[in-house]
Amino acid sequence: MTPRTAVLLFRTVAVAEALTWVGLLAGMYVKYVPETSELGVQVFGPIHGAVFVLYVAVTLLTARRLRWSPGTTLLALAASVPPFATVGFEEWARRTGRLEPAAARLT
């Protein structure tokens, strides 16, 4: 896998992880606040779980391909826990040059 492909995959999965959080949180709201339906949790729970696991795998792959430091890798993995933090990490990594494929080829 090229560094560019790893970056595109990472960015896509980071956004997907955040979007599945939206679905799961909405499902939890409907389940626990008006207590009308569990359907949202039943649908988005497994989807979010699968995308979460995918995010972890893609993060490790991207970290290796782009030669991230252990600290950057740990931060990227920690971003998978709080809702929407993967998008924040992706933005930070882009702004600080950690998602630059060219940098991985030079080192």
MMTF fields as JSON, N, C-alpha, C and O atoms, coordinates in Angstrom:
{
  "mmtfVersion": "1.0.0",
  "mmtfProducer": "UNKNOWN",
  "numBonds": 427,
  "numAtoms": 428,
  "numGroups": 107,
  "numChains": 1,
  "numModels": 1,
  "chainsPerModel": [1],
  "groupsPerChain": [107],
  "chainIdList": ["A"],
  "bondAtomList": [4, 2, 8, 6, 12, 10, 16, 14, 20, 18, 24, 22, 28, 26, 32, 30, 36, 34, 40, 38, 44, 42, 48, 46, 52, 50, 56, 54, 60, 58, 64, 62, 68, 66, 72, 70, 76, 74, 80, 78, 84, 82, 88, 86, 92, 90, 96, 94, 100, 98, 104, 102, 108, 106, 112, 110, 116, 114, 120, 118, 124, 122, 128, 126, 132, 130, 136, 134, 140, 138, 144, 142, 148, 146, 152, 150, 156, 154, 160, 158, 164, 162, 168, 166, 172, 170, 176, 174, 180, 178, 184, 182, 188, 186, 192, 190, 196, 194, 200, 198, 204, 202, 208, 206, 212, 210, 216, 214, 220, 218, 224, 222, 228, 226, 232, 230, 236, 234, 240, 238, 244, 242, 248, 246, 252, 250, 256, 254, 260, 258, 264, 262, 268, 266, 272, 270, 276, 274, 280, 278, 284, 282, 288, 286, 292, 290, 296, 294, 300, 298, 304, 302, 308, 306, 312, 310, 316, 314, 320, 318, 324, 322, 328, 326, 332, 330, 336, 334, 340, 338, 344, 342, 348, 346, 352, 350, 356, 354, 360, 358, 364, 362, 368, 366, 372, 370, 376, 374, 380, 378, 384, 382, 388, 386, 392, 390, 396, 394, 400, 398, 404, 402, 408, 406, 412, 410, 416, 414, 420, 418, 424, 422],
  "bondOrderList": [1, 1, 1, 1, 1, 1, 1, 1, 1, 1, 1, 1, 1, 1, 1, 1, 1, 1, 1, 1, 1, 1, 1, 1, 1, 1, 1, 1, 1, 1, 1, 1, 1, 1, 1, 1, 1, 1, 1, 1, 1, 1, 1, 1, 1, 1, 1, 1, 1, 1, 1, 1, 1, 1, 1, 1, 1, 1, 1, 1, 1, 1, 1, 1, 1, 1, 1, 1, 1, 1, 1, 1, 1, 1, 1, 1, 1, 1, 1, 1, 1, 1, 1, 1, 1, 1, 1, 1, 1, 1, 1, 1, 1, 1, 1, 1, 1, 1, 1, 1, 1, 1, 1, 1, 1, 1],
  "groupList": [{"groupName": "MET", "atomNameList": ["N", "CA", "C", "O"], "elementList": ["N", "C", "C", "O"], "formalChargeList": [0, 0, 0, 0], "bondAtomList": [1, 0, 2, 1, 3, 2], "bondOrderList": [1, 1, 2], "singleLetterCode": "M", "chemCompType": "L-PEPTIDE LINKING"}, {"groupName": "THR", "atomNameList": ["N", "CA", "C", "O"], "elementList": ["N", "C", "C", "O"], "formalChargeList": [0, 0, 0, 0], "bondAtomList": [1, 0, 2, 1, 3, 2], "bondOrderList": [1, 1, 2], "singleLetterCode": "T", "chemCompType": "L-PEPTIDE LINKING"}, {"groupName": "PRO", "atomNameList": ["N", "CA", "C", "O"], "elementList": ["N", "C", "C", "O"], "formalChargeList": [0, 0, 0, 0], "bondAtomList": [1, 0, 2, 1, 3, 2], "bondOrderList": [1, 1, 2], "singleLetterCode": "P", "chemCompType": "L-PEPTIDE LINKING"}, {"groupName": "ARG", "atomNameList": ["N", "CA", "C", "O"], "elementList": ["N", "C", "C", "O"], "formalChargeList": [0, 0, 0, 0], "bondAtomList": [1, 0, 2, 1, 3, 2], "bondOrderList": [1, 1, 2], "singleLetterCode": "R", "chemCompType": "L-PEPTIDE LINKING"}, {"groupName": "ALA", "atomNameList": ["N", "CA", "C", "O"], "elementList": ["N", "C", "C", "O"], "formalChargeList": [0, 0, 0, 0], "bondAtomList": [1, 0, 2, 1, 3, 2], "bondOrderList": [1, 1, 2], "singleLetterCode": "A", "chemCompType": "L-PEPTIDE LINKING"}, {"groupName": "VAL", "atomNameList": ["N", "CA", "C", "O"], "elementList": ["N", "C", "C", "O"], "formalChargeList": [0, 0, 0, 0], "bondAtomList": [1, 0, 2, 1, 3, 2], "bondOrderList": [1, 1, 2], "singleLetterCode": "V", "chemCompType": "L-PEPTIDE LINKING"}, {"groupName": "LEU", "atomNameList": ["N", "CA", "C", "O"], "elementList": ["N", "C", "C", "O"], "formalChargeList": [0, 0, 0, 0], "bondAtomList": [1, 0, 2, 1, 3, 2], "bondOrderList": [1, 1, 2], "singleLetterCode": "L", "chemCompType": "L-PEPTIDE LINKING"}, {"groupName": "PHE", "atomNameList": ["N", "CA", "C", "O"], "elementList": ["N", "C", "C", "O"], "formalChargeList": [0, 0, 0, 0], "bondAtomList": [1, 0, 2, 1, 3, 2], "bondOrderList": [1, 1, 2], "singleLetterCode": "F", "chemCompType": "L-PEPTIDE LINKING"}, {"groupName": "GLU", "atomNameList": ["N", "CA", "C", "O"], "elementList": ["N", "C", "C", "O"], "formalChargeList": [0, 0, 0, 0], "bondAtomList": [1, 0, 2, 1, 3, 2], "bondOrderList": [1, 1, 2], "singleLetterCode": "E", "chemCompType": "L-PEPTIDE LINKING"}, {"groupName": "TRP", "atomNameList": ["N", "CA", "C", "O"], "elementList": ["N", "C", "C", "O"], "formalChargeList": [0, 0, 0, 0], "bondAtomList": [1, 0, 2, 1, 3, 2], "bondOrderList": [1, 1, 2], "singleLetterCode": "W", "chemCompType": "L-PEPTIDE LINKING"}, {"groupName": "GLY", "atomNameList": ["N", "CA", "C", "O"], "elementList": ["N", "C", "C", "O"], "formalChargeList": [0, 0, 0, 0], "bondAtomList": [1, 0, 2, 1, 3, 2], "bondOrderList": [1, 1, 2], "singleLetterCode": "G", "chemCompType": "PEPTIDE LINKING"}, {"groupName": "TYR", "atomNameList": ["N", "CA", "C", "O"], "elementList": ["N", "C", "C", "O"], "formalChargeList": [0, 0, 0, 0], "bondAtomList": [1, 0, 2, 1, 3, 2], "bondOrderList": [1, 1, 2], "singleLetterCode": "Y", "chemCompType": "L-PEPTIDE LINKING"}, {"groupName": "LYS", "atomNameList": ["N", "CA", "C", "O"], "elementList": ["N", "C", "C", "O"], "formalChargeList": [0, 0, 0, 0], "bondAtomList": [1, 0, 2, 1, 3, 2], "bondOrderList": [1, 1, 2], "singleLetterCode": "K", "chemCompType": "L-PEPTIDE LINKING"}, {"groupName": "SER", "atomNameList": ["N", "CA", "C", "O"], "elementList": ["N", "C", "C", "O"], "formalChargeList": [0, 0, 0, 0], "bondAtomList": [1, 0, 2, 1, 3, 2], "bondOrderList": [1, 1, 2], "singleLetterCode": "S", "chemCompType": "L-PEPTIDE LINKING"}, {"groupName": "GLN", "atomNameList": ["N", "CA", "C", "O"], "elementList": ["N", "C", "C", "O"], "formalChargeList": [0, 0, 0, 0], "bondAtomList": [1, 0, 2, 1, 3, 2], "bondOrderList": [1, 1, 2], "singleLetterCode": "Q", "chemCompType": "L-PEPTIDE LINKING"}, {"groupName": "ILE", "atomNameList": ["N", "CA", "C", "O"], "elementList": ["N", "C", "C", "O"], "formalChargeList": [0, 0, 0, 0], "bondAtomList": [1, 0, 2, 1, 3, 2], "bondOrderList": [1, 1, 2], "singleLetterCode": "I", "chemCompType": "L-PEPTIDE LINKING"}, {"groupName": "HIS", "atomNameList": ["N", "CA", "C", "O"], "elementList": ["N", "C", "C", "O"], "formalChargeList": [0, 0, 0, 0], "bondAtomList": [1, 0, 2, 1, 3, 2], "bondOrderList": [1, 1, 2], "singleLetterCode": "H", "chemCompType": "L-PEPTIDE LINKING"}],
  "groupTypeList": [0, 1, 2, 3, 1, 4, 5, 6, 6, 7, 3, 1, 5, 4, 5, 4, 8, 4, 6, 1, 9, 5, 10, 6, 6, 4, 10, 0, 11, 5, 12, 11, 5, 2, 8, 1, 13, 8, 6, 10, 5, 14, 5, 7, 10, 2, 15, 16, 10, 4, 5, 7, 5, 6, 11, 5, 4, 5, 1, 6, 6, 1, 4, 3, 3, 6, 3, 9, 13, 2, 10, 1, 1, 6, 6, 4, 6, 4, 4, 13, 5, 2, 2, 7, 4, 1, 5, 10, 7, 8, 8, 9, 4, 3, 3, 1, 10, 3, 6, 8, 2, 4, 4, 4, 3, 6, 1],
  "groupIdList": [1, 2, 3, 4, 5, 6, 7, 8, 9, 10, 11, 12, 13, 14, 15, 16, 17, 18, 19, 20, 21, 22, 23, 24, 25, 26, 27, 28, 29, 30, 31, 32, 33, 34, 35, 36, 37, 38, 39, 40, 41, 42, 43, 44, 45, 46, 47, 48, 49, 50, 51, 52, 53, 54, 55, 56, 57, 58, 59, 60, 61, 62, 63, 64, 65, 66, 67, 68, 69, 70, 71, 72, 73, 74, 75, 76, 77, 78, 79, 80, 81, 82, 83, 84, 85, 86, 87, 88, 89, 90, 91, 92, 93, 94, 95, 96, 97, 98, 99, 100, 101, 102, 103, 104, 105, 106, 107],
  "secStructList": [7, 7, 2, 2, 2, 2, 2, 2, 2, 2, 2, 2, 2, 2, 2, 2, 2, 2, 2, 2, 2, 2, 2, 2, 2, 2, 2, 2, 2, 2, 2, 2, 1, 1, 7, 7, 7, 1, 2, 2, 2, 2, 2, 2, 2, 2, 2, 2, 2, 2, 2, 2, 2, 2, 2, 2, 2, 2, 2, 2, 2, 2, 2, 2, 2, 2, 6, 7, 7, 2, 2, 2, 2, 2, 2, 2, 2, 2, 6, 6, 1, 1, 6, 6, 2, 2, 2, 2, 2, 2, 2, 2, 2, 2, 2, 6, 6, 6, 6, 7, 2, 2, 2, 2, 2, 2, 7],
  "xCoordList": [0.846, 0.0, 0.891, 1.849, 0.562, 1.342, 0.982, -0.1, 1.877, 1.545, 0.294, -0.516, 0.136, -1.034, -2.326, -3.313, -2.321, -3.492, -3.784, -4.943, -2.736, -2.914, -3.563, -4.449, -3.122, -3.689, -5.162, -5.991, -5.494, -6.893, -7.771, -8.884, -7.269, -8.026, -8.202, -9.291, -7.127, -7.214, -8.235, -9.068, -8.17, -9.106, -10.549, -11.436, -10.784, -12.132, -12.666, -13.806, -11.847, -12.285, -12.45, -13.337, -11.613, -11.752, -13.1, -13.765, -13.499, -14.801, -15.941, -16.942, -15.791, -16.83, -17.015, -18.14, -15.921, -16.015, -16.819, -17.645, -16.581, -17.332, -18.81, -19.683, -19.085, -20.483, -21.25, -22.432, -20.573, -21.275, -21.515, -22.468, -20.653, -20.906, -22.209, -23.009, -22.41, -23.641, -24.853, -25.797, -24.82, -25.934, -26.15, -27.286, -25.066, -25.192, -25.708, -26.564, -25.194, -25.675, -27.143, -27.897, -27.548, -28.958, -29.811, -30.883, -29.334, -30.058, -30.154, -31.189, -29.082, -29.103, -30.06, -30.748, -30.103, -31.037, -32.478, -33.254, -32.819, -34.191, -34.494, -35.621, -33.516, -33.732, -33.941, -34.804, -33.145, -33.154, -33.932, -34.363, -34.133, -34.833, -36.34, -37.073, -36.832, -38.275, -38.653, -39.831, -37.636, -37.834, -38.839, -39.753, -38.66, -39.608, -39.122, -39.931, -37.81, -37.329, -35.868, -35.087, -35.514, -34.124, -33.495, -32.338, -34.231, -33.775, -32.463, -31.576, -32.339, -31.125, -29.884, -28.835, -30.001, -28.864, -28.6, -27.447, -29.663, -29.49, -28.838, -28.095, -29.113, -28.534, -27.132, -26.176, -27.011, -25.739, -24.708, -23.515, -25.134, -24.169, -23.173, -21.966, -23.646, -22.709, -21.937, -20.767, -22.602, -21.905, -20.767, -19.646, -21.058, -20.016, -18.901, -17.723, -19.258, -18.241, -17.308, -16.093, -17.868, -17.053, -16.158, -14.985, -16.71, -15.913, -14.841, -13.747, -15.134, -14.139, -12.949, -11.799, -13.216, -12.147, -11.37, -10.144, -12.086, -11.442, -10.547, -9.437, -11.014, -10.217, -8.912, -7.847, -8.992, -7.785, -6.805, -5.613, -7.298, -6.431, -5.823, -4.626, -6.636, -6.144, -5.17, -4.202, -5.412, -4.492, -3.12, -2.097, -3.098, -1.821, -1.106, 0.113, -1.859, -1.292, -0.721, 0.392, -1.492, -1.059, 0.151, 1.087, 0.133, 1.266, 2.548, 3.612, 2.439, 3.618, 4.068, 5.256, 3.095, 3.417, 3.973, 4.869, 3.447, 3.901, 4.976, 5.451, 5.353, 6.406, 6.102, 6.93, 4.889, 4.518, 5.321, 5.751, 5.511, 6.161, 5.181, 3.977, 5.701, 4.781, 3.754, 2.609, 4.16, 3.233, 2.089, 0.935, 2.402, 1.366, 0.435, -0.783, 1.012, 0.205, -0.725, -1.906, -0.206, -1.03, -2.14, -3.268, -1.828, -2.844, -3.945, -5.129, -3.55, -4.534, -5.429, -6.636, -4.845, -5.647, -6.557, -7.708, -6.057, -6.877, -8.04, -9.092, -7.865, -8.929, -10.134, -11.208, -9.975, -11.105, -12.114, -13.218, -11.76, -12.655, -13.687, -14.879, -13.297, -14.331, -15.076, -14.477, -16.353, -17.104, -16.485, -16.138, -16.356, -15.917, -14.445, -13.996, -13.679, -12.266, -11.416, -10.347, -11.862, -11.081, -11.002, -9.979, -12.07, -12.057, -11.114, -10.377, -11.139, -10.219, -8.768, -7.912, -8.491, -7.127, -6.721, -5.608, -7.599, -7.292, -6.974, -6.027, -7.742, -7.501, -6.15, -5.381, -5.866, -4.591, -3.425, -2.426, -3.554, -2.49, -2.255, -1.117, -3.322, -3.18, -2.463, -1.543, -2.884, -2.284, -0.813, -0.029, -0.441, 0.938, 1.831, 2.988, 1.311, 2.119, 2.264, 3.035, 1.542, 1.649, 0.892, 1.021, 0.117, -0.575, 0.004, -0.685, 1.263, 1.936, 2.64, 3.623, 2.164, 2.817, 4.275, 5.1, 4.601, 5.964, 6.95, 8.083, 6.53, 7.412, 7.805, 8.926, 6.895, 7.193, 8.241, 9.039, 8.25, 9.203, 10.586, 11.583, 10.66, 11.949, 12.718, 13.944, 12.041, 12.729, 13.081, 13.662],
  "yCoordList": [-1.175, 0.0, 1.238, 1.332, 2.169, 3.405, 4.318, 4.191, 5.233, 6.187, 7.004, 7.285, 7.382, 8.166, 7.377, 7.929, 6.107, 5.252, 5.106, 5.135, 4.948, 4.836, 6.097, 6.014, 7.266, 8.536, 8.643, 9.011, 8.331, 8.401, 7.439, 7.784, 6.238, 5.253, 5.719, 5.611, 6.239, 6.718, 7.841, 7.825, 8.811, 9.937, 9.469, 9.939, 8.552, 8.037, 7.3, 7.514, 6.439, 5.648, 6.535, 6.284, 7.566, 8.481, 9.195, 9.33, 9.65, 10.317, 9.308, 9.619, 8.122, 7.092, 6.728, 6.508, 6.663, 6.342, 7.417, 7.102, 8.672, 9.77, 9.728, 9.965, 9.431, 9.377, 8.227, 8.361, 7.108, 6.004, 6.332, 5.836, 7.165, 7.659, 8.462, 8.324, 9.297, 10.09, 9.167, 9.377, 8.148, 7.2, 6.478, 6.316, 6.044, 5.327, 6.24, 5.838, 7.457, 8.388, 8.745, 8.862, 8.917, 9.186, 7.989, 8.151, 6.801, 5.595, 5.457, 5.043, 5.801, 5.739, 6.776, 6.512, 7.938, 8.962, 8.45, 8.55, 7.906, 7.416, 6.25, 6.116, 5.424, 4.271, 4.69, 4.145, 5.663, 5.966, 7.209, 7.297, 8.179, 9.391, 9.24, 9.18, 9.177, 8.961, 7.485, 7.147, 6.61, 5.168, 4.607, 3.869, 4.966, 4.533, 3.367, 2.556, 3.264, 2.213, 1.9, 2.778, 0.644, 0.215, 0.016, -0.392, 0.294, 0.015, 0.731, 0.136, 1.989, 2.737, 2.113, 2.055, 1.643, 0.997, -0.362, -0.746, -1.079, -2.387, -2.279, -3.171, -1.197, -1.009, -0.403, -0.954, 0.726, 1.442, 0.876, 1.137, 0.113, -0.504, -1.399, -1.184, -2.398, -3.259, -2.53, -2.823, -1.58, -0.829, -0.025, -0.031, 0.662, 1.455, 0.544, 0.883, -0.588, -1.526, -1.977, -2.028, -2.302, -2.746, -1.622, -1.845, -0.418, 0.715, 1.084, 1.501, 0.94, 1.176, 0.229, 0.667, -1.051, -2.028, -1.709, -1.809, -1.328, -0.949, 0.271, 0.318, 1.249, 2.447, 2.073, 2.572, 1.203, 0.787, 0.119, 0.427, -0.789, -1.487, -0.512, -0.577, 0.382, 1.344, 2.326, 2.745, 2.689, 3.578, 2.924, 3.561, 1.667, 0.967, 0.829, 0.981, 0.545, 0.446, 1.794, 1.862, 2.854, 4.19, 4.634, 5.222, 4.354, 4.727, 4.058, 4.675, 2.83, 2.115, 2.665, 2.885, 2.88, 3.34, 4.754, 5.057, 5.633, 7.025, 7.255, 8.377, 6.193, 6.236, 7.24, 8.084, 7.127, 7.985, 7.583, 6.438, 8.541, 8.247, 7.448, 7.454, 6.762, 6.051, 6.984, 6.588, 8.216, 9.17, 9.545, 9.611, 9.788, 10.118, 8.927, 9.086, 7.749, 6.536, 6.345, 6.046, 6.516, 6.365, 7.409, 7.103, 8.631, 9.683, 9.34, 9.54, 8.826, 8.427, 7.308, 7.314, 6.357, 5.259, 5.761, 5.336, 6.646, 7.206, 8.023, 8.111, 8.615, 9.414, 8.562, 9.101, 7.26, 6.404, 6.251, 5.756, 6.665, 6.446, 7.556, 7.251, 8.829, 9.867, 10.112, 10.033, 10.403, 10.67, 11.815, 12.862, 11.597, 12.593, 12.968, 13.805, 12.388, 12.759, 12.298, 12.86, 11.296, 10.851, 11.952, 12.105, 12.713, 13.82, 14.921, 15.514, 15.183, 16.171, 15.749, 16.567, 14.466, 13.984, 14.083, 14.508, 13.702, 13.755, 15.184, 15.408, 16.139, 17.558, 18.007, 18.665, 17.654, 18.012, 17.374, 18.037, 16.098, 15.387, 15.999, 16.091, 16.411, 17.047, 18.383, 18.675, 19.204, 20.53, 20.461, 21.343, 19.429, 19.323, 18.496, 18.237, 18.083, 17.367, 15.88, 15.217, 15.348, 13.922, 13.048, 11.823, 13.672, 12.932, 13.253, 13.16, 13.625, 13.929, 12.684, 12.25, 12.098, 10.9, 11.135, 10.23, 12.322, 12.607, 12.502, 12.059, 12.905, 12.857, 11.417, 11.165, 10.482, 9.083, 8.532, 7.676, 9.007, 8.522, 9.113, 8.513, 10.277, 10.935, 10.398, 10.509, 9.83, 9.349, 7.907, 7.361],
  "zCoordList": [0.0, 0.0, 0.0, 0.767, -0.861, -0.93, 0.241, 0.815, 0.599, 1.661, 1.329, 2.212, 0.068, -0.325, -0.1, 0.388, -0.449, -0.234, 1.252, 1.667, 2.053, 3.506, 4.071, 4.922, 3.597, 4.072, 3.687, 4.519, 2.45, 2.002, 2.789, 3.186, 3.01, 3.782, 5.225, 5.788, 5.82, 7.202, 7.336, 8.243, 6.437, 6.515, 6.362, 7.076, 5.441, 5.2, 6.421, 6.833, 6.992, 8.146, 9.384, 10.199, 9.538, 10.672, 10.635, 11.662, 9.452, 9.312, 9.505, 10.151, 8.954, 9.11, 10.579, 11.027, 11.33, 12.755, 13.485, 14.342, 13.147, 13.774, 13.379, 14.214, 12.121, 11.668, 12.322, 12.641, 12.518, 13.193, 14.665, 15.266, 15.245, 16.602, 16.635, 17.56, 15.62, 15.543, 15.554, 16.316, 14.709, 14.645, 15.958, 16.404, 16.58, 17.849, 18.959, 19.746, 19.024, 20.054, 19.846, 20.812, 18.598, 18.323, 18.73, 19.313, 18.422, 18.823, 20.334, 20.857, 21.035, 22.502, 23.078, 24.065, 22.471, 22.927, 22.82, 23.77, 21.66, 21.45, 22.383, 22.861, 22.639, 23.516, 24.974, 25.662, 25.443, 26.877, 27.282, 28.432, 26.384, 26.807, 26.602, 27.589, 25.364, 25.239, 25.402, 25.513, 25.415, 25.583, 24.586, 24.956, 23.311, 22.29, 21.452, 21.003, 21.228, 20.334, 20.609, 20.975, 20.43, 20.541, 19.168, 19.074, 18.116, 16.765, 16.421, 15.811, 16.806, 16.491, 17.095, 16.453, 18.333, 18.987, 18.332, 18.136, 17.998, 17.367, 15.991, 15.581, 15.285, 13.953, 14.056, 13.511, 14.752, 14.762, 15.729, 15.571, 16.718, 17.641, 16.918, 17.032, 16.176, 15.457, 14.349, 14.105, 13.684, 12.625, 13.242, 12.733, 14.331, 14.979, 15.496, 15.382, 16.052, 16.542, 15.429, 15.617, 14.279, 13.147, 12.637, 12.339, 12.539, 12.047, 13.072, 12.691, 14.35, 15.403, 15.23, 15.266, 15.045, 14.851, 13.57, 13.541, 12.525, 11.27, 11.475, 10.943, 12.234, 12.512, 13.212, 12.849, 14.204, 14.919, 13.953, 13.969, 13.117, 12.16, 11.151, 10.868, 10.614, 9.619, 10.269, 9.634, 11.508, 12.218, 12.362, 12.111, 12.762, 12.909, 11.566, 11.488, 10.524, 9.182, 8.726, 8.204, 8.928, 8.526, 9.339, 8.796, 10.633, 11.49, 11.006, 10.989, 10.626, 10.133, 8.776, 8.538, 7.9, 6.541, 6.523, 5.735, 7.392, 7.428, 8.488, 8.668, 9.183, 10.2, 11.302, 11.645, 11.85, 12.971, 14.196, 14.333, 15.072, 16.356, 17.219, 16.964, 18.238, 19.135, 19.783, 20.004, 20.086, 20.697, 19.764, 20.187, 18.509, 17.525, 17.326, 17.239, 17.256, 17.092, 18.279, 18.101, 19.482, 20.681, 20.717, 21.103, 20.321, 20.273, 19.265, 19.539, 18.108, 17.091, 17.615, 17.378, 18.32, 18.879, 19.998, 20.097, 20.827, 21.912, 21.353, 21.987, 20.183, 19.564, 19.178, 18.911, 19.146, 18.774, 19.904, 19.677, 21.109, 22.256, 22.427, 22.45, 22.55, 22.709, 21.394, 20.322, 21.468, 20.239, 19.434, 19.981, 18.148, 17.161, 17.24, 16.456, 18.149, 18.3, 17.115, 16.876, 16.38, 15.223, 14.173, 13.506, 14.026, 13.067, 13.565, 12.777, 14.849, 15.416, 15.252, 14.916, 15.491, 15.297, 13.832, 13.522, 12.95, 11.517, 11.098, 10.345, 11.568, 11.246, 11.791, 11.091, 13.036, 13.654, 12.895, 12.616, 12.567, 11.854, 10.474, 10.015, 9.825, 8.507, 8.64, 7.876, 9.619, 9.797, 10.209, 9.859, 10.94, 11.429, 10.505, 10.837, 9.357, 8.382, 8.617, 7.923, 9.575, 9.866, 8.861, 8.876, 8.003, 6.95, 5.574, 4.558, 5.561, 4.296, 3.786, 4.387, 2.696, 2.168, 1.775, 1.907, 1.3, 0.858, 2.017, 1.828, 3.204, 4.363, 4.692, 5.132, 4.482, 4.786, 3.825, 4.207, 2.598, 1.618, 1.825, 1.421, 2.446, 2.635, 3.829, 3.868, 4.786, 5.993, 5.914, 6.852]
}
